[in-house]
Amino acid sequence: MIGVTGASGHLGSVIVEMLPDAEPIGRTIPEHTFEAIIHTAAPDYRDDDAVLAFRDFNSTLERHIEQYPPDVLIVTGSWWQHGIGSCRDVLYTRLKDEQMRTFPQAVHLLPYSIYGDDPRPGRGFIPQLIRAIRGEITLTGLSDQPRDFIHVTDVALAHIRALDITRGVYNVCTGSPITPEDLAHRYGVQAPLLDEHPVAYPRYVAPTLPGWDPTVDVIAHIADRI
């Protein structure tokens, strides 16, 4: 049995779909041993209070693992942990750093800019861009900060692949960043530049997860939907 935290979230829900033997883990963790635990749960990065409160869940998970150690533990981090800019000073990034220290026995995955097929509040630039290209909406702003866009199904597949990987820290990325501004202008979509905080530029310090490659190209994905 594979336990998945954050199973109702953007990433966790896709992992659960792909793993027929997955068991969602809520705030109350079942008192039994899982063969593997995939820890994708995370608070809203914009809400400092939620980030601080989430430390309690990490502590609960830590105690559970001490009592019922799984064969494999996978922890979802953030590329902001290796990013350049003020993202390093955000409480959310510090939480992810703390998770790495709390779970040293884990496979730690650092996904880059995850996108899916549906817009999400405050996030999900790619599906919003697709709607703008179709003429359904007007974008209110564009970022000139490079992003490494990776589809949520590829990130989910990386987590499944990580079930067979030795512990360590691995990137889940394409290695081909592009700014939302350049991507939008490619399709003739215009909008003012955003004044963004935090500032976050991607870099690639950790190795890419071995035995895994992204299957969805963002340009092909956009073309397929317009």
N, CA and C atoms as a LAMMPS dump frame, in Angstrom:
ITEM: TIMESTEP
0
ITEM: NUMBER OF ATOMS
678
ITEM: BOX BOUNDS ff ff ff
-5.0000000000000000e+02 5.0000000000000000e+02
-5.0000000000000000e+02 5.0000000000000000e+02
-5.0000000000000000e+02 5.0000000000000000e+02
ITEM: ATOMS id mol type element x y z
1 1 1 N 0.835 -1.191 0
2 1 2 C 0 0 0
3 1 3 C 0.879 1.253 0
4 2 1 N 0.536 2.212 -0.866
5 2 2 C 1.284 3.466 -0.971
6 2 3 C 0.398 4.594 -0.459
7 3 1 N 0.864 5.286 0.573
8 3 2 C 0.131 6.416 1.107
9 3 3 C 0.542 7.701 0.419
10 4 1 N -0.437 8.559 0.136
11 4 2 C -0.169 9.826 -0.548
12 4 3 C -0.776 10.97 0.255
13 5 1 N 0.058 11.863 0.76
14 5 2 C -0.461 13.073 1.39
15 5 3 C -0.777 14.092 0.299
16 6 1 N -1.697 14.997 0.614
17 6 2 C -2.085 15.99 -0.391
18 6 3 C -2.803 15.358 -1.561
19 7 1 N -3.524 14.269 -1.314
20 7 2 C -4.122 13.486 -2.404
21 7 3 C -5.243 14.219 -3.133
22 8 1 N -5.782 15.265 -2.544
23 8 2 C -6.82 16.035 -3.229
24 8 3 C -6.244 17.245 -3.954
25 9 1 N -4.925 17.433 -3.857
26 9 2 C -4.287 18.59 -4.468
27 9 3 C -3.979 18.399 -5.94
28 10 1 N -3.413 19.433 -6.522
29 10 2 C -3.14 19.461 -7.962
30 10 3 C -2.26 18.296 -8.385
31 11 1 N -1.18 18.055 -7.663
32 11 2 C -0.257 16.963 -7.981
33 11 3 C -0.71 15.641 -7.37
34 12 1 N -1.066 15.668 -6.082
35 12 2 C -1.426 14.435 -5.395
36 12 3 C -2.585 13.7 -6.034
37 13 1 N -3.573 14.439 -6.539
38 13 2 C -4.735 13.794 -7.153
39 13 3 C -4.344 13.036 -8.419
40 14 1 N -3.371 13.542 -9.164
41 14 2 C -2.918 12.859 -10.379
42 14 3 C -2.131 11.604 -10.007
43 15 1 N -1.307 11.693 -8.961
44 15 2 C -0.557 10.518 -8.503
45 15 3 C -1.512 9.413 -8.076
46 16 1 N -2.56 9.779 -7.335
47 16 2 C -3.54 8.792 -6.877
48 16 3 C -4.249 8.141 -8.063
49 17 1 N -4.545 8.921 -9.089
50 17 2 C -5.157 8.364 -10.308
51 17 3 C -4.255 7.333 -10.956
52 18 1 N -2.959 7.583 -10.943
53 18 2 C -2.008 6.714 -11.625
54 18 3 C -1.636 5.472 -10.808
55 19 1 N -1.872 5.531 -9.496
56 19 2 C -1.498 4.418 -8.618
57 19 3 C -2.768 3.76 -8.073
58 20 1 N -3.19 2.644 -8.635
59 20 2 C -4.439 2.027 -8.197
60 20 3 C -4.429 1.559 -6.743
61 21 1 N -3.247 1.332 -6.163
62 21 2 C -3.183 0.874 -4.775
63 21 3 C -2.856 2.009 -3.808
64 22 1 N -3.039 3.251 -4.25
65 22 2 C -2.73 4.396 -3.393
66 22 3 C -3.83 4.608 -2.357
67 23 1 N -3.418 5.033 -1.167
68 23 2 C -4.359 5.387 -0.097
69 23 3 C -4.129 6.841 0.285
70 24 1 N -5.126 7.704 0.093
71 24 2 C -4.957 9.102 0.502
72 24 3 C -4.725 9.207 2.005
73 25 1 N -3.791 10.074 2.395
74 25 2 C -3.501 10.34 3.797
75 25 3 C -3.946 11.761 4.116
76 26 1 N -4.875 11.891 5.062
77 26 2 C -5.32 13.208 5.503
78 26 3 C -4.533 13.677 6.705
79 27 1 N -5.075 14.629 7.425
80 27 2 C -4.384 15.165 8.607
81 27 3 C -4.282 14.128 9.722
82 28 1 N -5.229 13.163 9.758
83 28 2 C -5.124 12.049 10.694
84 28 3 C -4.534 10.863 9.941
85 29 1 N -3.34 10.469 10.305
86 29 2 C -2.621 9.439 9.556
87 29 3 C -2.989 8.062 10.102
88 30 1 N -3.41 7.129 9.233
89 30 2 C -3.78 5.779 9.695
90 30 3 C -2.631 5.106 10.44
91 31 1 N -2.974 4.384 11.496
92 31 2 C -1.949 3.75 12.328
93 31 3 C -1.588 2.375 11.776
94 32 1 N -0.941 2.385 10.659
95 32 2 C -0.4 1.15 10.091
96 32 3 C 0.782 1.497 9.203
97 33 1 N 1.525 0.484 8.797
98 33 2 C 2.725 0.693 7.993
99 33 3 C 2.369 0.705 6.513
100 34 1 N 2.857 1.704 5.817
101 34 2 C 2.727 1.791 4.368
102 34 3 C 4.01 1.25 3.736
103 35 1 N 3.854 0.602 2.606
104 35 2 C 5.046 0.181 1.861
105 35 3 C 5.849 1.406 1.44
106 36 1 N 5.132 2.452 1.031
107 36 2 C 5.77 3.706 0.633
108 36 3 C 4.843 4.859 0.989
109 37 1 N 5.431 6.016 1.255
110 37 2 C 4.666 7.239 1.47
111 37 3 C 5.191 8.298 0.514
112 38 1 N 4.264 8.92 -0.2
113 38 2 C 4.599 10.045 -1.083
114 38 3 C 3.992 11.294 -0.453
115 39 1 N 4.852 12.188 -0.008
116 39 2 C 4.425 13.365 0.762
117 39 3 C 4.369 14.585 -0.16
118 40 1 N 3.198 14.784 -0.778
119 40 2 C 3.032 15.925 -1.685
120 40 3 C 2.294 17.094 -1.034
121 41 1 N 1.696 16.874 0.138
122 41 2 C 0.903 17.922 0.772
123 41 3 C 1.744 19.162 1.027
124 42 1 N 1.131 20.32 0.85
125 42 2 C 1.842 21.589 1.069
126 42 3 C 0.816 22.686 1.314
127 43 1 N 1.179 23.696 2.093
128 43 2 C 0.282 24.831 2.321
129 43 3 C 0.351 25.827 1.166
130 44 1 N -0.546 26.792 1.187
131 44 2 C -0.522 27.897 0.228
132 44 3 C 0.741 28.725 0.474
133 45 1 N 1.592 28.824 -0.535
134 45 2 C 2.876 29.515 -0.347
135 45 3 C 2.692 31.005 -0.042
136 46 1 N 1.502 31.542 -0.344
137 46 2 C 1.256 32.972 -0.116
138 46 3 C 0.75 33.259 1.297
139 47 1 N 0.445 32.213 2.064
140 47 2 C -0.167 32.365 3.386
141 47 3 C 0.836 31.927 4.457
142 48 1 N 1.517 32.89 5.066
143 48 2 C 2.553 32.571 6.053
144 48 3 C 1.984 31.809 7.251
145 49 1 N 0.76 32.155 7.665
146 49 2 C 0.155 31.456 8.8
147 49 3 C -0.073 29.983 8.47
148 50 1 N -0.528 29.71 7.251
149 50 2 C -0.744 28.328 6.833
150 50 3 C 0.582 27.578 6.748
151 51 1 N 1.617 28.259 6.3
152 51 2 C 2.943 27.636 6.214
153 51 3 C 3.432 27.244 7.611
154 52 1 N 3.286 28.155 8.574
155 52 2 C 3.728 27.865 9.938
156 52 3 C 2.901 26.742 10.551
157 53 1 N 1.596 26.738 10.303
158 53 2 C 0.727 25.699 10.845
159 53 3 C 1.046 24.344 10.241
160 54 1 N 1.518 24.327 9.002
161 54 2 C 1.798 23.063 8.318
162 54 3 C 2.949 22.304 8.976
163 55 1 N 3.771 22.997 9.717
164 55 2 C 4.883 22.33 10.412
165 55 3 C 4.351 21.267 11.372
166 56 1 N 3.147 21.493 11.911
167 56 2 C 2.551 20.501 12.821
168 56 3 C 2.279 19.195 12.088
169 57 1 N 1.807 19.299 10.836
170 57 2 C 1.55 18.074 10.077
171 57 3 C 2.864 17.351 9.775
172 58 1 N 3.897 18.09 9.437
173 58 2 C 5.198 17.45 9.198
174 58 3 C 5.688 16.728 10.456
175 59 1 N 5.458 17.327 11.612
176 59 2 C 5.862 16.687 12.865
177 59 3 C 5.049 15.413 13.108
178 60 1 N 3.749 15.466 12.796
179 60 2 C 2.898 14.286 12.941
180 60 3 C 3.365 13.172 12.012
181 61 1 N 3.696 13.536 10.777
182 61 2 C 4.183 12.55 9.818
183 61 3 C 5.525 11.977 10.272
184 62 1 N 6.37 12.823 10.81
185 62 2 C 7.674 12.364 11.302
186 62 3 C 7.494 11.313 12.397
187 63 1 N 6.577 11.572 13.327
188 63 2 C 6.335 10.61 14.409
189 63 3 C 5.751 9.308 13.875
190 64 1 N 4.858 9.421 12.894
191 64 2 C 4.263 8.221 12.298
192 64 3 C 5.336 7.359 11.643
193 65 1 N 6.235 7.995 10.925
194 65 2 C 7.29 7.261 10.215
195 65 3 C 8.252 6.595 11.201
196 66 1 N 8.49 7.252 12.322
197 66 2 C 9.34 6.627 13.344
198 66 3 C 8.696 5.357 13.89
199 67 1 N 7.366 5.382 14.034
200 67 2 C 6.656 4.225 14.577
201 67 3 C 6.369 3.172 13.513
202 68 1 N 6.052 3.633 12.312
203 68 2 C 5.707 2.73 11.214
204 68 3 C 6.567 3.072 9.991
205 69 1 N 7.854 2.758 10.022
206 69 2 C 8.739 3.181 8.921
207 69 3 C 8.379 2.516 7.592
208 70 1 N 8.148 3.304 6.545
209 70 2 C 7.896 2.734 5.225
210 70 3 C 9.205 2.307 4.57
211 71 1 N 9.102 1.454 3.568
212 71 2 C 10.306 1.078 2.814
213 71 3 C 10.841 2.263 2.02
214 72 1 N 9.93 3.104 1.543
215 72 2 C 10.318 4.25 0.706
216 72 3 C 9.545 5.482 1.162
217 73 1 N 10.234 6.606 1.23
218 73 2 C 9.601 7.893 1.513
219 73 3 C 10.012 8.871 0.42
220 74 1 N 9.018 9.49 -0.208
221 74 2 C 9.27 10.502 -1.239
222 74 3 C 8.666 11.817 -0.752
223 75 1 N 9.45 12.874 -0.772
224 75 2 C 9.008 14.181 -0.292
225 75 3 C 9.108 15.183 -1.44
226 76 1 N 8.012 15.882 -1.684
227 76 2 C 7.981 16.891 -2.745
228 76 3 C 8.503 18.215 -2.224
229 77 1 N 9.593 18.68 -2.796
230 77 2 C 10.149 19.968 -2.433
231 77 3 C 9.717 21.044 -3.411
232 78 1 N 10.57 22.022 -3.607
233 78 2 C 10.292 23.126 -4.523
234 78 3 C 11.59 23.583 -5.171
235 79 1 N 11.509 23.932 -6.455
236 79 2 C 12.713 24.43 -7.122
237 79 3 C 13.169 25.759 -6.533
238 80 1 N 12.278 26.419 -5.781
239 80 2 C 12.68 27.656 -5.102
240 80 3 C 13.834 27.398 -4.134
241 81 1 N 13.984 26.145 -3.676
242 81 2 C 15.08 25.834 -2.763
243 81 3 C 16.443 26.044 -3.43
244 82 1 N 16.475 25.959 -4.75
245 82 2 C 17.704 26.214 -5.496
246 82 3 C 17.575 27.453 -6.38
247 83 1 N 16.46 28.173 -6.253
248 83 2 C 16.232 29.327 -7.111
249 83 3 C 17.124 30.498 -6.742
250 84 1 N 17.122 31.482 -7.615
251 84 2 C 17.897 32.705 -7.401
252 84 3 C 16.911 33.848 -7.203
253 85 1 N 17.117 34.63 -6.154
254 85 2 C 16.232 35.766 -5.91
255 85 3 C 15.627 35.71 -4.517
256 86 1 N 14.617 36.544 -4.297
257 86 2 C 14.022 36.661 -2.968
258 86 3 C 13.179 35.455 -2.583
259 87 1 N 12.972 34.511 -3.504
260 87 2 C 12.26 33.273 -3.16
261 87 3 C 12.973 32.527 -2.049
262 88 1 N 14.263 32.735 -1.903
263 88 2 C 15.028 32.041 -0.86
264 88 3 C 14.628 32.512 0.537
265 89 1 N 14.037 33.713 0.627
266 89 2 C 13.687 34.275 1.932
267 89 3 C 12.218 34.065 2.295
268 90 1 N 11.476 33.399 1.428
269 90 2 C 10.049 33.164 1.67
270 90 3 C 9.88 32.025 2.681
271 91 1 N 8.906 32.155 3.59
272 91 2 C 8.688 31.123 4.6
273 91 3 C 8.403 29.761 3.97
274 92 1 N 7.707 29.759 2.848
275 92 2 C 7.397 28.498 2.168
276 92 3 C 8.684 27.766 1.779
277 93 1 N 9.654 28.496 1.251
278 93 2 C 10.937 27.888 0.885
279 93 3 C 11.646 27.355 2.12
280 94 1 N 11.593 28.1 3.194
281 94 2 C 12.229 27.645 4.432
282 94 3 C 11.553 26.375 4.96
283 95 1 N 10.23 26.296 4.792
284 95 2 C 9.522 25.073 5.18
285 95 3 C 10.028 23.883 4.383
286 96 1 N 10.214 24.078 3.078
287 96 2 C 10.702 22.993 2.228
288 96 3 C 12.127 22.597 2.615
289 97 1 N 12.952 23.563 2.961
290 97 2 C 14.3 23.255 3.456
291 97 3 C 14.221 22.454 4.756
292 98 1 N 13.298 22.847 5.621
293 98 2 C 13.127 22.145 6.896
294 98 3 C 12.669 20.707 6.657
295 99 1 N 11.782 20.506 5.673
296 99 2 C 11.348 19.145 5.338
297 99 3 C 12.528 18.275 4.939
298 100 1 N 13.465 18.846 4.226
299 100 2 C 14.634 18.085 3.798
300 100 3 C 15.46 17.634 5.001
301 101 1 N 15.536 18.492 6.011
302 101 2 C 16.266 18.123 7.227
303 101 3 C 15.47 17.139 8.08
304 102 1 N 14.141 17.296 8.086
305 102 2 C 13.283 16.441 8.903
306 102 3 C 13.248 15.015 8.389
307 103 1 N 13.319 14.862 7.057
308 103 2 C 13.208 13.539 6.437
309 103 3 C 14.477 13.218 5.637
310 104 1 N 15.621 13.036 6.318
311 104 2 C 16.879 12.793 5.591
312 104 3 C 16.896 11.443 4.867
313 105 1 N 16.003 10.54 5.237
314 105 2 C 15.967 9.209 4.625
315 105 3 C 15.175 9.191 3.322
316 106 1 N 14.637 10.331 2.922
317 106 2 C 13.705 10.376 1.788
318 106 3 C 14.396 10.602 0.45
319 107 1 N 13.651 10.287 -0.601
320 107 2 C 13.95 10.789 -1.941
321 107 3 C 13.262 12.149 -2.033
322 108 1 N 14.034 13.208 -2.209
323 108 2 C 13.478 14.563 -2.286
324 108 3 C 13.434 15.004 -3.745
325 109 1 N 12.23 15.311 -4.218
326 109 2 C 12.05 15.745 -5.602
327 109 3 C 11.77 17.244 -5.643
328 110 1 N 12.423 17.928 -6.568
329 110 2 C 12.247 19.369 -6.724
330 110 3 C 11.574 19.646 -8.06
331 111 1 N 10.236 19.676 -8.094
332 111 2 C 9.552 19.992 -9.353
333 111 3 C 9.681 21.481 -9.666
334 112 1 N 9.718 21.782 -10.939
335 112 2 C 9.785 23.178 -11.367
336 112 3 C 8.364 23.712 -11.572
337 113 1 N 8.084 24.538 -12.541
338 113 2 C 6.794 25.23 -12.621
339 113 3 C 5.716 24.297 -13.164
340 114 1 N 4.958 23.704 -12.266
341 114 2 C 3.958 22.703 -12.637
342 114 3 C 2.739 23.387 -13.254
343 115 1 N 2.276 22.835 -14.364
344 115 2 C 1.017 23.305 -14.955
345 115 3 C 0.173 22.092 -15.331
346 116 1 N -1.117 22.332 -15.441
347 116 2 C -2.039 21.272 -15.847
348 116 3 C -2.945 21.761 -16.949
349 117 1 N -4.104 21.164 -17.047
350 117 2 C -5.033 21.516 -18.121
351 117 3 C -6.06 22.556 -17.694
352 118 1 N -6.158 22.818 -16.41
353 118 2 C -7.166 23.751 -15.901
354 118 3 C -6.503 24.878 -15.127
355 119 1 N -7.062 26.1 -15.235
356 119 2 C -6.519 27.221 -14.45
357 119 3 C -6.726 26.976 -12.964
358 120 1 N -5.792 27.488 -12.162
359 120 2 C -5.911 27.432 -10.71
360 120 3 C -5.813 28.848 -10.165
361 121 1 N -6.544 29.144 -9.088
362 121 2 C -6.509 30.511 -8.537
363 121 3 C -5.088 30.951 -8.2
364 122 1 N -4.674 32.064 -8.786
365 122 2 C -3.366 32.622 -8.497
366 122 3 C -2.214 31.921 -9.174
367 123 1 N -2.494 30.843 -9.916
368 123 2 C -1.424 30.084 -10.553
369 123 3 C -1.944 29.578 -11.898
370 124 1 N -1.217 28.646 -12.489
371 124 2 C -1.717 28.018 -13.715
372 124 3 C -1.628 28.92 -14.928
373 125 1 N -0.439 29.494 -15.166
374 125 2 C -0.298 30.433 -16.279
375 125 3 C -0.586 29.782 -17.63
376 126 1 N -0.129 28.568 -17.851
377 126 2 C -0.274 27.95 -19.175
378 126 3 C -1.735 27.81 -19.592
379 127 1 N -2.628 27.249 -18.759
380 127 2 C -4.032 27.188 -19.186
381 127 3 C -4.661 28.566 -19.377
382 128 1 N -4.21 29.564 -18.597
383 128 2 C -4.713 30.924 -18.811
384 128 3 C -4.24 31.469 -20.147
385 129 1 N -2.978 31.197 -20.488
386 129 2 C -2.455 31.642 -21.775
387 129 3 C -3.227 31.006 -22.921
388 130 1 N -3.526 29.751 -22.807
389 130 2 C -4.296 29.058 -23.857
390 130 3 C -5.652 29.736 -24.049
391 131 1 N -6.306 30.086 -22.961
392 131 2 C -7.596 30.783 -23.063
393 131 3 C -7.425 32.16 -23.704
394 132 1 N -6.323 32.836 -23.389
395 132 2 C -6.07 34.153 -23.985
396 132 3 C -5.801 34.034 -25.484
397 133 1 N -5.058 33.013 -25.884
398 133 2 C -4.785 32.793 -27.313
399 133 3 C -6.089 32.546 -28.063
400 134 1 N -7.009 31.834 -27.431
401 134 2 C -8.315 31.554 -28.05
402 134 3 C -9.222 32.78 -28.075
403 135 1 N -8.832 33.838 -27.36
404 135 2 C -9.645 35.038 -27.299
405 135 3 C -10.733 34.986 -26.251
406 136 1 N -10.635 34.035 -25.31
407 136 2 C -11.668 33.873 -24.291
408 136 3 C -11.475 34.823 -23.113
409 137 1 N -10.227 35.214 -22.842
410 137 2 C -9.922 36.128 -21.744
411 137 3 C -8.809 37.076 -22.186
412 138 1 N -8.596 38.116 -21.385
413 138 2 C -7.458 39.019 -21.572
414 138 3 C -6.549 38.888 -20.358
415 139 1 N -5.28 38.64 -20.593
416 139 2 C -4.343 38.516 -19.486
417 139 3 C -4.118 39.873 -18.824
418 140 1 N -4.053 39.874 -17.505
419 140 2 C -3.852 41.127 -16.783
420 140 3 C -2.385 41.48 -16.624
421 141 1 N -1.493 40.514 -16.836
422 141 2 C -0.073 40.783 -16.696
423 141 3 C 0.766 39.596 -17.113
424 142 1 N 2.029 39.873 -17.393
425 142 2 C 2.969 38.832 -17.802
426 142 3 C 4.264 38.966 -17.011
427 143 1 N 4.862 37.838 -16.725
428 143 2 C 6.136 37.82 -16.005
429 143 3 C 7.299 37.778 -16.986
430 144 1 N 8.375 38.47 -16.64
431 144 2 C 9.601 38.372 -17.445
432 144 3 C 10.641 37.509 -16.727
433 145 1 N 10.198 36.764 -15.7
434 145 2 C 11.091 35.845 -15.001
435 145 3 C 11.043 34.477 -15.687
436 146 1 N 12.189 33.883 -16.018
437 146 2 C 12.185 32.576 -16.688
438 146 3 C 11.518 31.51 -15.824
439 147 1 N 10.79 30.621 -16.476
440 147 2 C 10.145 29.501 -15.8
441 147 3 C 10.398 28.229 -16.596
442 148 1 N 10.557 27.136 -15.878
443 148 2 C 10.724 25.825 -16.506
444 148 3 C 9.386 25.097 -16.342
445 149 1 N 8.543 25.209 -17.365
446 149 2 C 7.191 24.674 -17.281
447 149 3 C 7.192 23.163 -17.486
448 150 1 N 6.566 22.446 -16.549
449 150 2 C 6.498 20.993 -16.635
450 150 3 C 5.089 20.524 -16.292
451 151 1 N 4.55 19.65 -17.14
452 151 2 C 3.16 19.216 -16.985
453 151 3 C 3.007 18.343 -15.752
454 152 1 N 1.859 18.475 -15.091
455 152 2 C 1.609 17.759 -13.845
456 152 3 C 1.694 16.24 -14.016
457 153 1 N 1.335 15.72 -15.198
458 153 2 C 1.432 14.269 -15.387
459 153 3 C 2.886 13.812 -15.394
460 154 1 N 3.776 14.631 -15.935
461 154 2 C 5.205 14.292 -15.905
462 154 3 C 5.739 14.319 -14.479
463 155 1 N 5.278 15.29 -13.692
464 155 2 C 5.716 15.367 -12.301
465 155 3 C 5.203 14.154 -11.523
466 156 1 N 3.955 13.75 -11.786
467 156 2 C 3.401 12.567 -11.131
468 156 3 C 4.188 11.318 -11.518
469 157 1 N 4.521 11.192 -12.794
470 157 2 C 5.311 10.041 -13.243
471 157 3 C 6.689 10.019 -12.593
472 158 1 N 7.258 11.197 -12.345
473 158 2 C 8.551 11.26 -11.664
474 158 3 C 8.434 10.721 -10.244
475 159 1 N 7.339 11.041 -9.562
476 159 2 C 7.141 10.533 -8.2
477 159 3 C 7.002 9.01 -8.204
478 160 1 N 6.339 8.482 -9.201
479 160 2 C 6.191 7.027 -9.294
480 160 3 C 7.533 6.382 -9.61
481 161 1 N 8.293 6.988 -10.51
482 161 2 C 9.626 6.48 -10.831
483 161 3 C 10.528 6.509 -9.59
484 162 1 N 10.343 7.52 -8.744
485 162 2 C 11.188 7.683 -7.563
486 162 3 C 10.97 6.581 -6.535
487 163 1 N 9.917 5.802 -6.68
488 163 2 C 9.703 4.673 -5.767
489 163 3 C 10.84 3.66 -5.857
490 164 1 N 11.566 3.674 -6.976
491 164 2 C 12.651 2.714 -7.191
492 164 3 C 14.038 3.36 -7.186
493 165 1 N 14.12 4.579 -6.653
494 165 2 C 15.383 5.334 -6.696
495 165 3 C 15.986 5.426 -5.294
496 166 1 N 17.327 5.406 -5.244
497 166 2 C 17.994 5.599 -3.954
498 166 3 C 17.764 7.015 -3.441
499 167 1 N 17.808 7.138 -2.105
500 167 2 C 17.524 8.439 -1.51
501 167 3 C 18.515 9.482 -2.012
502 168 1 N 18.052 10.724 -2.055
503 168 2 C 18.856 11.823 -2.571
504 168 3 C 17.944 12.956 -2.981
505 169 1 N 18.509 13.962 -3.612
506 169 2 C 17.767 15.138 -4.063
507 169 3 C 17.844 15.191 -5.582
508 170 1 N 16.689 15.3 -6.239
509 170 2 C 16.639 15.247 -7.702
510 170 3 C 15.715 16.326 -8.259
511 171 1 N 16.123 16.913 -9.371
512 171 2 C 15.263 17.844 -10.102
513 171 3 C 14.226 17.091 -10.92
514 172 1 N 13.056 17.706 -11.039
515 172 2 C 12.016 17.235 -11.964
516 172 3 C 11.734 18.416 -12.88
517 173 1 N 12.385 18.425 -14.053
518 173 2 C 12.391 19.62 -14.882
519 173 3 C 12.638 19.256 -16.344
520 174 1 N 12.451 20.238 -17.21
521 174 2 C 12.783 20.054 -18.625
522 174 3 C 14.187 20.557 -18.916
523 175 1 N 14.68 21.501 -18.099
524 175 2 C 15.98 22.11 -18.365
525 175 3 C 15.928 23.175 -19.443
526 176 1 N 14.712 23.577 -19.857
527 176 2 C 14.554 24.568 -20.936
528 176 3 C 13.632 25.694 -20.473
529 177 1 N 14.146 26.633 -19.675
530 177 2 C 13.285 27.713 -19.186
531 177 3 C 12.922 28.713 -20.278
532 178 1 N 11.76 29.34 -20.104
533 178 2 C 11.289 30.394 -21.006
534 178 3 C 10.446 31.347 -20.162
535 179 1 N 10.462 32.637 -20.487
536 179 2 C 9.651 33.566 -19.703
537 179 3 C 8.2 33.514 -20.189
538 180 1 N 7.249 33.697 -19.289
539 180 2 C 5.849 33.805 -19.721
540 180 3 C 5.654 34.92 -20.746
541 181 1 N 6.41 36.014 -20.6
542 181 2 C 6.31 37.107 -21.564
543 181 3 C 6.693 36.626 -22.966
544 182 1 N 7.823 35.95 -23.095
545 182 2 C 8.259 35.468 -24.407
546 182 3 C 7.294 34.423 -24.96
547 183 1 N 6.779 33.585 -24.081
548 183 2 C 5.852 32.548 -24.513
549 183 3 C 4.558 33.17 -25.031
550 184 1 N 4.058 34.171 -24.341
551 184 2 C 2.828 34.838 -24.771
552 184 3 C 3.035 35.582 -26.091
553 185 1 N 4.165 36.3 -26.221
554 185 2 C 4.429 37.065 -27.44
555 185 3 C 4.584 36.143 -28.646
556 186 1 N 5 34.914 -28.406
557 186 2 C 5.106 33.923 -29.481
558 186 3 C 3.755 33.72 -30.176
559 187 1 N 2.676 33.915 -29.41
560 187 2 C 1.319 33.719 -29.95
561 187 3 C 0.572 35.037 -30.114
562 188 1 N 1.302 36.142 -30.031
563 188 2 C 0.691 37.449 -30.255
564 188 3 C -0.135 37.954 -29.092
565 189 1 N 0.055 37.389 -27.908
566 189 2 C -0.696 37.822 -26.727
567 189 3 C 0.104 38.898 -25.996
568 190 1 N -0.524 40.027 -25.749
569 190 2 C 0.139 41.148 -25.09
570 190 3 C -0.505 41.427 -23.729
571 191 1 N 0.307 41.897 -22.791
572 191 2 C -0.18 42.319 -21.474
573 191 3 C 0.958 43.068 -20.803
574 192 1 N 0.64 43.948 -19.849
575 192 2 C 1.713 44.673 -19.14
576 192 3 C 2.551 43.722 -18.294
577 193 1 N 3.791 44.144 -18.027
578 193 2 C 4.66 43.344 -17.177
579 193 3 C 4.2 43.43 -15.721
580 194 1 N 4.286 42.304 -15.035
581 194 2 C 3.932 42.244 -13.628
582 194 3 C 5.089 42.754 -12.765
583 195 1 N 4.745 43.377 -11.663
584 195 2 C 5.729 43.702 -10.639
585 195 3 C 5.672 42.568 -9.62
586 196 1 N 6.545 41.597 -9.772
587 196 2 C 6.402 40.344 -9.049
588 196 3 C 7.205 40.276 -7.761
589 197 1 N 6.605 39.615 -6.787
590 197 2 C 7.307 39.224 -5.557
591 197 3 C 6.77 37.861 -5.155
592 198 1 N 7.605 36.923 -4.821
593 198 2 C 9.065 37.05 -4.791
594 198 3 C 9.676 36.919 -6.18
595 199 1 N 10.929 37.334 -6.278
596 199 2 C 11.7 37.118 -7.502
597 199 3 C 12.276 35.707 -7.448
598 200 1 N 12.118 34.968 -8.556
599 200 2 C 12.587 33.571 -8.558
600 200 3 C 13.067 33.188 -9.952
601 201 1 N 14.359 32.985 -10.057
602 201 2 C 14.94 32.535 -11.319
603 201 3 C 15.435 31.097 -11.132
604 202 1 N 15.073 30.203 -12.038
605 202 2 C 15.459 28.797 -11.866
606 202 3 C 16.942 28.557 -12.117
607 203 1 N 17.479 27.606 -11.377
608 203 2 C 18.795 27.069 -11.676
609 203 3 C 18.759 25.573 -11.344
610 204 1 N 19.767 24.862 -11.792
611 204 2 C 19.732 23.402 -11.734
612 204 3 C 20.964 22.896 -10.98
613 205 1 N 20.816 22.808 -9.65
614 205 2 C 21.926 22.387 -8.803
615 205 3 C 21.935 20.876 -8.63
616 206 1 N 20.761 20.289 -8.424
617 206 2 C 20.648 18.84 -8.229
618 206 3 C 20.599 18.126 -9.583
619 207 1 N 20.92 16.834 -9.623
620 207 2 C 20.777 16.08 -10.874
621 207 3 C 19.302 15.834 -11.192
622 208 1 N 19 15.664 -12.451
623 208 2 C 17.647 15.284 -12.844
624 208 3 C 17.405 13.832 -12.434
625 209 1 N 16.18 13.525 -12.062
626 209 2 C 15.824 12.174 -11.613
627 209 3 C 16.243 11.147 -12.658
628 210 1 N 17.073 10.166 -12.288
629 210 2 C 17.526 9.176 -13.273
630 210 3 C 16.398 8.258 -13.724
631 211 1 N 16.472 7.844 -14.999
632 211 2 C 15.482 6.928 -15.545
633 211 3 C 14.146 7.572 -15.847
634 212 1 N 14.089 8.899 -15.825
635 212 2 C 12.839 9.634 -16.093
636 212 3 C 13.126 10.772 -17.052
637 213 1 N 12.206 10.995 -17.968
638 213 2 C 12.287 12.14 -18.874
639 213 3 C 10.888 12.717 -19.043
640 214 1 N 10.778 14.048 -19.17
641 214 2 C 9.455 14.63 -19.419
642 214 3 C 8.916 14.205 -20.778
643 215 1 N 7.619 14.011 -20.849
644 215 2 C 6.986 13.56 -22.093
645 215 3 C 6.154 14.646 -22.762
646 216 1 N 5.821 15.704 -22.017
647 216 2 C 4.949 16.761 -22.535
648 216 3 C 5.78 18.02 -22.748
649 217 1 N 5.848 18.466 -23.997
650 217 2 C 6.519 19.727 -24.336
651 217 3 C 5.499 20.857 -24.255
652 218 1 N 5.846 21.943 -23.572
653 218 2 C 4.871 22.999 -23.34
654 218 3 C 4.404 23.639 -24.648
655 219 1 N 5.307 23.809 -25.62
656 219 2 C 4.906 24.4 -26.9
657 219 3 C 3.928 23.481 -27.628
658 220 1 N 4.232 22.182 -27.642
659 220 2 C 3.33 21.217 -28.283
660 220 3 C 2.005 21.147 -27.537
661 221 1 N 2.058 21.246 -26.22
662 221 2 C 0.834 21.21 -25.416
663 221 3 C -0.073 22.376 -25.779
664 222 1 N 0.508 23.577 -25.862
665 222 2 C -0.288 24.755 -26.216
666 222 3 C -0.864 24.598 -27.625
667 223 1 N -0.025 24.18 -28.577
668 223 2 C -0.483 24.029 -29.959
669 223 3 C -1.629 23.033 -30.06
670 224 1 N -1.574 21.986 -29.261
671 224 2 C -2.599 20.945 -29.291
672 224 3 C -3.957 21.472 -28.81
673 225 1 N -3.925 22.53 -28.009
674 225 2 C -5.16 23.007 -27.397
675 225 3 C -5.693 24.299 -28.021
676 226 1 N -4.998 24.817 -29.018
677 226 2 C -5.514 26.009 -29.68
678 226 3 C -5.871 25.719 -31.133
